[in-house]
């Protein structure tokens, strides 16, 4: 079932990154970093979190914590993507980090919901 969760997470990642690109919310330093983000964070991390916990609260909180760590690491060290040229550049980076971490919290919830309530993966 892990491959299913990874596939769903990566699909959510593709949709999210395409939307973010279309809206010019942030810019990646290199295109392969977006692909890595989709496969690792959306697919592997969020997909695994969706399977690890049955509780919606646990899924959300662990997604939030992993997302918070990930966004803080990016803004302080990794610099894989930047908001400097995006539409969100007017926002304080700390506010952005928290808002994005909240969004990360919803990804394991959505993956778990889609696994449980769709016939895609019988």
Buried (B, 14 or more C-beta within 10 A) or exposed (E): EEEBBBBBBBBBBBEBBEEBBEEEBBBBEEEEBBBEBBBBBBBBBBBBBBBEBEEEEEBBBBBBBBBBEBBBEBBEEEEBBBBEEBEBBEEEBEEBBBEBBBBBBBBBBBBBBBBEEEEEEE
